[in-house]
Amino acid sequence: MIWAVEGVEEELGNPCPANSMEWSLRSMKEIKELEGMIDFSEKRPLHVLVDSDRQRVRSSRVVSHVWTGRFPAGSLYRLAPGVLVASPGFCCLLAAGRYGIARAACVEMECLGLYGRVPTPRGFLDRNPLLSKESLGAYLKEAKGSYGVSTARKAMRWALENSRSPMETKTVLALTLPLNLGGYGLPRPELNFTVLRLPEDYSLSQHSMYLVDACWERRKVIYEFNSYSEHLNKAALDNDAMKMNSLGAMGWTARAVTPGQLSGDSLDVLARQLAKALGVKARQPDPKRRDKLLSELL
């Protein structure tokens, strides 16, 4: 949540060297002292790093992670005296070691994306990317030999840049991750793509360009991810309709995805529709693997 706020990296300054520090939790008192700086609860527990199993904290509001190796350069930032926070790259590494490829790809897409999660009705804030694929790759190269690094590198294959919301990330990963992970194995799109109006389409569109959520440019296919909270007022409905109609008239296959389509048979149908539009064979994962994947994606 700290990294959800725009500009926090400038406020924290440069990463700090941590391999020579003594670190561990000694009591719940130290945890309580963080409550004024970090908002956490049973639904959004605080994740803390400890150096051995015996240092684990037993609490419904705190999740302990054991880290016994060296810290790759750029892993930690100083939040306050005696309090360090994991860098975006280190968060990706920790997620890979604890949860596996699917969840790691989800965390990586958030760090590579244009949003950060917060406990508000909307669920996220808009911000610039924390990492690029290149900088994340460089961090993981520095982390060679660390627990979880192999999984984090595998997850990078599926993590796309420029996602604008948790829903966008979840949908894209569900559609594109391979069948053995519970996904549908469909081609990966470009996210946050700009469609330009051609001169011959001038009379067919209200605007000269459209920013679209997911685009398979070669097949002229677009998917827009519409949450309930941001697409139900009159202005949003009007804009959505004009945008979809204009894109369709300009020769694009444009489809809208809502949260109600992201489970069970509805998701199977959505994947088959996309496969047909892309001209590829539709494949369906085992339903149990599909449902497990959906539960893993944030």
TILUMGU-143875 format. One record per residue: y, z, x of N, C-alpha, C, O, CB in turn. Coordinates in pm, whole numbers, plus 50000, padded with zeros to 5 digits. Glycine has a CB too. Example, Ala and Ser with C-alpha at 12.3 -4.5 7.8 and 13.67 -1.06 7.14 Angstrom:
2
494315078051319495505078051230496705078051320496685084651424495535090551131 497755070851285498945071451367500035078751290501145080451341499405057251408 
END
This chain:
298
498805000050082500005000050000501265000050086502274994350046500005012049907 501215006350204502375006450293502784992350329503974989250336502075014550419 501794983650352502074970050395502484961050279502804949350301500864964250464 502484966150156502894957950041504394955650039504854945949979502464964549912 505154964150103506624963550096507154953850201506784954550318507234977650117 508024944950158508634935150247509414942050358510214951050331509554925650168 509184937850482509954942750595509454955550658510104960850748511324944750554 508304960750612507844973550667507474972150815507594981850891506644978750588 507014960350857506644958650997507834960251090507714965351201505994945151019 509024955751042510234957551123510614972351132511084977051236511404949451065 510414979551022510754993751022509815001851113510245011351178510694999350879 508554998051118507585005451200507695001951348507255009651433506175002751151 508274990451379508414986651520507134980951576506324975151503508844998451602 506944982651706505774976951774504544985851757504674997951738506074974951923 503354979851765502134988151762502134998051879502754995551982500864979251769 501435009051861501405019151965500025019552031499015017351964501755033051908 499965022352162498655023952229497995036652178498635047152167498815024552384 496705035752147496045047352085494775051552157494205062052124495715044251942 494305043752254493015046952314493025059752396491965065652419492585035552399 494195064152440494265076552520494595088852435494675099952488495305074952629 494785086952304495165098152219493955106252175492845101152162495905093152097 494195119052152493205127352085493455126251936494595127751891493265142252133 492425123651859492655121851717491445126451638490305123451673492985107251685 491715133551532490715137751433491435146251330492535151151355489505145651500 490825147951215491375156651112490805170651128489605172351151491085151050971 491655180351116491185194051132491135201851001490435211950992492075201351229 491865197250899491865204650773492455195950664493105185850691492645217850786 492215199950537492825192950424494335195150421495045187650354492195197650293 494815205150492496255207450496496965195350553498045191650505496565219850579 496375189050655496985177250715497035165750614497985157850614496205172950840 496025164750529496005154550425497125157050325497835147750287494635154150355 497265169550281498285172850182499685169850233500585166550155498185187550142 499885170950363501195168250421501575153450409502745149950422501235172550566 500585144850386500845130550373501285126550233501765115450212499615122850410 501125135650136501395132049997502855128049973503135120349881501025143549907 503745133250051505145129350035505445115550089506455109450053506015139350102 504555110450177504785097350238503925086550177504335074850172504535098050387 502735090150130501775080250080501275084749944500875096249927500585078250180 501285075649848500805078749713499315075649705498915064149723501605070649605 498485085749678497045083349665496475092149556497025102549522496325085849799 495325087649501494705094449388493215091249388492725084449479495375090349253 492495096049287491065092849278490865077949257489905072349310490405100749164 491745071349182491625056949159492035048949282491485038249308492465052749040 492995054149357493455047649480493395057849592494425063349632494915041949463 492175060449645492015070949745492675067449878492885055749911490555073749767 492985077749953493525076150087492355073750183491375081250182494355088650130 492445063550265491425060650366491905066250500492995062950546491135045250375 491075074650560491455080750687490395077750792489215075750760491645096050672 490825077350917489935074451030489625087351102490525095151134490565064051126 488325089651128487905101451204486995096951316486485085751315487175111851111 486785105851415486045101651533484585106051534483875103551632486705106851655 484115112351427482695116151420482335119851277483215122451194482395128051516 481035120051247480585123551113481015137651073481315140150956479065122451104 481045146651168481385160551133482845162151095483235172451039481065169751249 483665152051125485085152651088485365146550951486505146650905485915145551193 484335141350885484545135050755485155144950656484795156750653483235129450700 486075139950574486695148050469485915146050341485585134750304488195144050448 485595157050272484855156350145485835158050030486235169249996483735167150139 486225146849971487195147349862487105134549782486835123849836488635149449917 487345135649650487345123749564488575115149587488625103549546487255127749417 489575120949654490825113649678490935108349820491925101849854492005122549648 489935111049902489995107050043488665100650082487585105950054490305119350135 488745089050148487565082150201487665082250352488675077750408487445067550146 486635087350419486645088150565485895076450627484845072250578486015101450611 486455071150734485815060650813485645065850955486585071051014486665047350811 484435064551010484185069051147484435057451243483885046551227482725074551161 485255059851343485515049651446485335056351582486045065751616486955043451432 484385051251659484075057651786484375048851907484335053552020482625061751789 484665036051884484925027051996486395026752035487205034651987484465013051962 486695017352124488105015652164488865009052050488275002651963488215007152294 490165010552051491025003951953491504990752013492114990752121492235013051912 491254979551947491834967051996493354968051997493944975051914491384955151908 493984961252090495454961352097496044956651965495564946951906495964952452213 497074963651920497734960051794497074965951672497274960951561497764945251780 496284976751688495534982351575496294992851497496044994451377494274988251625 497214999951560497825011551496499345011451512499885007151614497255024451553 500025016351406501475018151409501775032851379501015039651310502175008751306 502895037551431503305051351407504155051951280505245046251275504085056951529 503645058951178504375060651053505315072551061506445072051011503395062450936 504845083351124505615095651138504995103351254503905099851298505615104251004 505655113651305505065121551413503655126451375503485133451275505965133451449 502685122751455501315126851430500575118851325499425121751294501305140851389 501225108451270500605100351165500635085651206501705079851225501325102351027 499465079551221499345065451253498765058051134497975063651058498485063451378 499135045351118498575037151011497925024851073498365019751176499675033050908 496865020051007496155008251054497004995851037497654994150934494815006750981 496994987251136497694974451126496954965451027495804968150995497804967651265 497594954650979496884945350891495594939950952494574939050884497794933750856 495624936551080494414931551144493314941951147492144938851124494734927051284 493684954551177492694965251181492144967951042490964971151028493304978051240 492964966650938492484968050799491404957650769490404960650705493654966650699 491624945350815490624934750795489334938150868488254935950814491174921250844 489444943350989488274946851067487504958351002486274957950995488684950751210 488204968450954487564979750888486874975550758485774980150728488584990750861 487524966650681486924961850556485644954150584484664955350510487914953050479 485654946150690484474938350724483314947450763482174945150723484784928750838 483604957850840482544966850884481984975250771480804978750772483044975850991 482814978550672482364987350565481794979750446480824984250385483504996150518 482374968150412482054961750284481364948250295480704944150199483284960150206 481484941050404480844928050415481804916450397483014918350385479754927050316 481254904150396482034891950403482984890350284484164887450303481114879950412 482484892150162483294889350043484524898250037485644893350018482474891149917 484344911450052485494920550047486424918250166487644919150153485014935250044 485824915350283486654912550400487524900250378488694900250415485784910750524 486954889750318487734877750288488864880850192489954875250203486844866750231 488604889750097489624893850000490784901050070491944898050043489004903049892 490474910250160491504917550234492264907950326493484908850339490884929150316 491534898850389492184889250476493144880250399494234877250447491134880650548 492734876050278493634867550198494884874950155495954868950143492904862450075 494774888150131495974895750099496904896350220498114894950204495604910050054 496354898350339497194898850459497774885250493498874884250548496374904050577 497034874550461497504860850485498374855750371498944844850380496324851550506 498454863550263499064858750140500484863450117501134868950206498254862850026 500954861049996502344863349959502484875049862503404875149780502934850849898 501584884649871501634896349783501044908449853500314907149951500884893549651 501374920149803500774932649849500524941649730501364942749641501684939649953 499384948049728498984956149612499764969249605499994975849707497484959149616 500164972949483500794985849457500324990749320499964982549235502374984849461 500315004049297499845009549169500915008949060501425019249017499385024149187 501254996949018502244994648911501584986148804500514980548827503544987848966 502204984948686501594976548581501314962248628500294956448592502504976048461 502214956648708501994943148760500874943048863500114933448871503274937648822 500774953648941499684955049037499974950049177499154952149267498514947948986 501104943649200501414938549333502894935449344503604934049245500594926049364 503364934549471504724930649502504684917249575503724914149645505434941449587 505744909449559505874897149635506394900449774507314908549789506824887049562 505814894249875506294895950012505814884250096504984876350052505814909550072 506324883150217505884872850310504534876650371504164888450370506934870750421 503784866950423502484870050485502634879950601503614879450676501814857250535 501664888650615501624898150726501024891850851501354895750963500834910650687 500144882150830499424875650939499314860750910499424856450796498024881850958 499104852951015498674839051003497204838351045496674847751103499574829451090 496564827151015495184825551060495104826851212494154832651266494614811951014 496104821451280496114821851427496234836151478495514840051570497254813251482 497154843951420497344857651469496164866551433495794875351512498634863651411 495544864351317494354872051284493214868351378492474877051424493934869651137 493064855451407492024851251501492234857151639491264861051705492004836151511 493494857951683493794863851814493464878651816492934883751915495274861751850 493764885751706493434900051699491924902051705491444910751778494004906351569 491164894151630489714895751629489094891851764488054897251802489094887251518 489734882651834489274879551969489454891552060488574894552142490024867352026 490574898552047490824910752123489844921752084489544930552164492264915552101 489354921151960488424931351909486964928351942486074934651886488584932851759 486714918952031485344915152066484504927452099484894935952180485354905452185 483334928252035482444939652056482664951051960481844960251955482604944552195 483744950851883484014961651788483124960251665482704949251630485494961551747 482844971351601482044971351479482764963551369483924966151339481744985851433 482064953951311482614946151201483264933151242483604925151155483604954251129 483454930551371484214918751413483474905851378484114895951340484494919251563 482154905551390481404893451356481564890051208481764878351173479914895251390 481484900251122481654898050978483084893550947483284884750864481334910850900 484054899451014485454895650991485694881151029486444874050961486394904751070 485064876651136485214862551177484564853251076485104842651045484604860251317 483414857151023482754848950920483614848250794483704837750730481364854650887 484234859550759485074859950640486274850750654486754845150555485544874150612 486784849050777487944840450800487684826050757488614818750723488334840750946 486424821850759486094808250718486474805950572486824794750533484594805450740 486384816650492486614815350348487984820150305488434817050194485564822950272 488664827550390489974833050355491054822250369491214816350475490324845250445 491784819850261492844809750261494214816450270494394827750226492754801050135 495154809350327496524814250338497294811350208496934802450132497234807850459 498364819050187499374816450083498944819949941499554815049846499744802250086 497924828349922497634833049787498814841249737499434848649813496324841349783 499114839949606500284846649551499954858549462500874865149412501094836849474 498674861549440498334872849354496874876749373496074868649421498614869449205 496514889249337495104893249343494224884449256493094881349295494964907749300 494704880249139493914871649052493604858249119492494853149110494634869348920 494604852749187494434840049257493374841449366492504832849380495764835349317 493454852249443492484854649548491074856049492490144849749542492854867249626 490924864149389489594866449331488994853449277487824850649299489684876849219 489804845549205489294833349145488864823249251487784817449242490344827249054 489714821249350489414811449454488164815349531487324806849560490614810049550 488034828049565486844832349639485584831149554484544826949604487024846749688 485664834749426484504833649339484044819049329482844816349327484824839149198 484984809749324484644795649309484164789149439483384779649435485834788149257 484614794249553484354787249679483354793949772482774787249857485614785449751 483134807049758482144813549843480754807549817480504802649707482134828849818 479864807649916478554801249899477664808449800477884820049766477854800350032 476644801249753475744806649651475054819349698474834828449617474714796349613 474704820249825473984832049871474834844749868474304855749881473474829750011 476174843049852477054854549836477454856649691478194866049660478294852849921 476984847949601477304849249460478384839849411478714840049293477724863049433 478944831449501479974821849462479364808649417478144807249407480924819449577 480234798949389479784786049336479794774949441479404763649412480644782049219 480244778049562480174768449671481014756049652480664745549706478784764549691 482114756849578482954745149553483954743149668484244752549741483704746749419 484474730949683485444728349791486654737449781487084741349672485894713749786 487194740749898488354749549902489644741849878489804730749928488414756850036 490564747749801491844741049773492914744949874492684753249962492334744549632 494084738849861495294743649926496024752349825496114748849708496194731849976 496534763749871497224773049782498734771949800499234768649908496754787449808 499464774949690500924774649694501404760849741502214759749833501474785849788 500894750649675501104736749715502264730649635502414733549516499804728349694 503084722349699504194715949632503834701649593503514693349679505444716049721 503894698749464503664685249411505034678749390505874684049318502844685549277 505244667249454506514660149443506414649149336505404642249326506904654149579 507464647749258507514637149158507814623849226508764622849304508574640249049 507014613649197507244600349251508334593249171508554596649055505944592149251 509014583549232510094576549160509644570749026510394571148928510654565449246 508424565249022507944559148897507644569448789507434565848673506704550948925 507614582348826507334592948728508594600148683508514610648618506364602948788 509754594648716511014601548689511154605348542511594616448510512194592948731 510794596248452511004598748310509924607648249510004611248131511044585648235 508894611348328507754618948275507824633848304506974641548259506474613548330 508834637948380508844651848427510254657748423511224650748451508294652748569 510354670648389511644677448386512154680548527513364682048546511534690348306 511274681448625511664685848760511164676048865510224668448843511124699848788 511814676448981511444667449090510264672549170509644664949244512624665349183 509934685349154508784690949226508244702949149508954709349071509164695049371 506964705849174506324717449112505514724949217504774718949295505414713248993 505674738049219504854746549305503624750649224503764756949119505644759149356 502444747049272501214749749196500334759449273500404760349396500444736549168 499504766749200498704777449261497604772149352497514776049468498094786149153 496764763249300495654757849378495584742849358495624738149244494304764549339 495474735349467495494720849458494414714649544494274717949662496864715449499 493644705649484492714697149557493384683449559493144675149471491244696849489 494214681049659495134669649658494394656249650494814647449575496004670049782 493324654649725492644641749729492124637649592492104625849559491494642149827 491704647549512491184644749378492254646549271491984644449152490004653649348 493474650349311494594652449218494224662449108494444660148989495024638949154 493654673749153493244684449061494064696849093494254700449210491704687449073 494554703448988495374715549003494824726448912494474723848796496854712548970 494754738748964494454750348882495614760148892496084763349001493114757148925 496074764848776497114774948769496494787948720495714787848624498284770448675 496824799248783496244812148750497274820248672498264824848728495794819748878 497034821948544498014828148453497564842048410496614843448332498234819248330 498234852248460497944865848417498554868248280499474861248239498474876148520 498014878348210498564881448078499964887048087500794884348000497664891348006 500254894648191501524901748198502714892548223503834895948185501464912248306 502504881148287503624872848329503724859548254504604851548284503514870148474 502844857148159502844844048094502824844847942502354835547876501654835948142 503314855847885503244857347741504604857247671504664857347548502544869947708 505694857247747506994856447680507344841747652506704832647705508104863047767 508344839447567508654825947522509034816747638508574805347644509784826347422 509864821647728510304813247840509114809047927509024797547969511344820647924 508204818647955507044815548039506124805647970505624796348034506274828248073 505904807547840505044798247767505644784247765504924774447783504824803147623 506954783247744507614770147744507504763547882507164751747892509094771647704 507784771247987507724765648122506304761348159506114750748219508224775948224 505324769548121503934766048151503544753048081502924744348142502984777348107 503914751747954503554739747879504224727347937503584716947952503934741447732 505514728347968506214716848025505644712948161505504701148192507714719848037 505314722848240504744720348373503394713348363503164703248429504594733448451 502504718648279501174712748264501254698748205500544689648248500284721748177 502124696848106502274683648044502834673448144502374662048148503184684647922 503814677648223504404668648322503394664748428503274652948463505634675048387 502664674548480501654671648582500584662248528500144653048597501004684548632 500174664648404499184655848342499694641648327498964632048354498784661148208 500944640148285501524626848269501684619748403501674607448409502874627848199 501834627548512501984621848645500634618748711500584614648827502774631348733 499554620648636498234616848687497404627748746496354625248804498394606548786 497874640148732497124651548785496244657548676496634657848559498074662148842 495064662148714494234670048624494634684548641494334690748744492694667948653 495324690048542495864703548553495184712848453495094709548335497384703548531 494694724148500493994733748417494584747748437495074750948545492484733748448 494514755848333494994769748340493804779248340492844777348265495954772848221 493884789448424492844799748432493454813148393494524816848442492224800548576 492794820448304493244833748261492194844148298491044840548326493524833948109 492554856948300491574867348337490304867148252489234870648302492214880848326 490404863048125489224862848039488174852748079487054853048028489644860047900 488514843648170487564833548217486824837648343486024830048396488274820648241 487084849648391486574853548523485364862648516485234871948595487654860348601 484474859948422483224867648416482184859748338482514851648251483464881548351 480914862348371479794857248294479804842348269480144834348356479734864148167 479404838648146479294824648108480624817248117480654805448150478744823547967 481714824048089483034817648095483324812648236483864801748254484134827348050 482974820648337483184816448475482244805048512482624795948586482994828348570 481014805548462480074794548487480634781348434480584771048501478704797548421 481174781748312481754769648252482964764948333483114752948358482154772248105 483824774248373485004770748452484594763748582485204753848621485834783348483 483554768848647483084762848772482514748948748482734739948829482024771848837 481784747148638481234733848608482354723948577482274712248616480254734548489 483394728548508484534719848479485224715448608485594703748623485534727048388 485404724848701486044721548828485164712048909485674702548969486324734348908 483864714448911482954705648985483054691348932483084681849009481504710748974 483084689948801483204676548741484514670048780484534658248816483094677448588 485604677448774486914671848810486964667748957487644658048992488014682048781 486244675049042486244672049186485204661549224485184656749337486004684649266 484334658049129483314648049156482214653149247481654645549325483924635949218 481894666149237480824671849318479764677849226480004680049107481374682649415 478604680249280477504685849202477794700449168478174708349254476174684649280 477624703849042477804717748999476574725949036475444722049008478064718548847 476814737249100475734746349137476074760149083477234764149080475514746649293 475064767249041475304780248980474564791149056473364789849081474874780248833 475264801749094474594812749165473724820849070473844819848948475624821949233 472854828649128472084838149049473054847648978473944853049042471074846149139 472894849648847473854857948772474044871848831475154877148829473404859248630 472974877948883473124891248941473994890849067474824899649089471734897148973 473784880449149474614879049268476064876049231476994881149293474064868049360 476244867749128477594864749081478314877349037479464879649076477544854648966 477644885548956478274897648905478534907649017479534914849015477404904048797 477644908149115477844917049230479064912549309479874920749352476594917249322 479194899449328480364894249400481654897849326482604902449388480264878949416 481674895849196482884898849119483284913449128484464916849126482684895048974 482274922249139482564936449153483114939749292483834949549310481294944749126 482774931349391483234933749528484644928449551485384933749634482284927249628 485024918149477486334912149495487404920949431487274924849315486384897849436 488434924049505489464933449459490324927249349491244933749299490344937849575 
END
